[in-house]
Amino acid sequence: MLPQVISLLEQLQASRKQLANLETDLTRLHWRGRRNGKEPHDDAFASLQERRDSALQTVNQQVNALRDLGCVIKDLDSGLIDFLSEREGRPVYLCWRLGEANIGFWHDLNVGYAGRQPL
């Protein structure tokens, strides 16, 4: 399952970056129009809004696809993912970060990345 998680996570990171860029472009266009005394309702602004809305929908779909695989996204920028599991009869998280070859760490539910321990 890890190759599928990696693919989805990389796509999600790219989609989120695209969404952030579109948000920046929208903000710039909005304030440029406001400085000229106009509301930004022209075709360029509407097109940018549609692209932003589509990118947001894509991000949400990708997040849900990862969740459907049992992933708990802890830090999207670094690719930190936890998977709910059980160890010695208690619930724990298996902990994985993008770039690691396999899932080799775990931590208690109330402890973050700093408390990870080797399996």
N, C-alpha and C positions, 0 to 999 in steps of 0.2 A: 504494500500500500504506500510505502514511503515515496517511490517514484511519482505516484499520482499526487501526493501531497506537495512534493517539490514543484511539480509542474504548475499546480494550482496556485501555490504561494508566489512563485515567480511572476505568474500572470497577474495576480492580485497586486503585487508591488508595482508592476508597470502600469496597471490601470489606475492605481491610486496616485501615482506620479502624474499621469495624464489628467486626472481629475483636478489635482492641485494646480496644474498649469492653466487649465481652463478657468478655474476660479480666479486666478491671478489676472488672466486676460479680461474676464468679465468685470472685475473690480476696476481695472485701469480704464476700460471703455466707459464704465459708469461715471467715474470721476472726471474723465475728459469731457463727457457730455454735460455734466453738472457745471463745470467751469465755464462752459459756453452758454449756460443758462437754459439748457434743454434737458429733457428727460431722455435717457437712452432707449428709445423704442424703435430704432431703425432695423432694417433687415439684418445687418451685421450682428447687432446685439441679440436679436431673436434667434439667429442661427447659432450663435455661441451658447445661448441658454439651452437650446435643444441638444447641442453636443454635450454640454455639461450634464444635463438631465440623463442622457443616454449613458454617459460615463459613470454617473452615480448608480444607475441601475445595474450596470456591469459589475461594479465593485460590490454591491449588495449581493448579487447572484454568486459571485466568487467567494465571498465570506460565508454565505449559506452553504455552498458546496463543501467548503472545508469543515464547517460545523457538522454537516451531514456525515462526514468521514470520522467524526469523533474528535476533531481538533478543537483545542481551546487556544485562540490566538492571544498570546501574551504581549508580544512586541512585533508589530508588522515590519517596522524598519529593519530590524536585525533578523527577522525570520524566526522568532522564538515561539515555539508551539509546545503545548502540553497535551497529554492524552490521559484521561481519567483511567485509572487502573486499580489494582488491589495488590498489596504487598503485606505478607504476614497477617492476613485477615483484616487489614484496615485500608481505607481508600487513600490512594496517593496519586500523584501525577508522574507519568513518564515524561521526561523533559528532553526536547530536541531543538536544535538550532540549525537553520539553513547553512549548509556547508559541512555538517557532520555526516559521516558515512552511514551511521545507523543510530538508533535510539539506544544510548548507552548510559543514561542518567535517570534518576528519579528524585523526587522531593515530596515532603508532606504537603497537604493542601494549603496550610497556612504559612508555608515558607516559600519564598520566591527562588529565583535563579541562583542567588548567592548560596542557598542551602542545598544545591543539588549534590547528589552523591552517586558514585558509579554503581551500576547494577551488579 
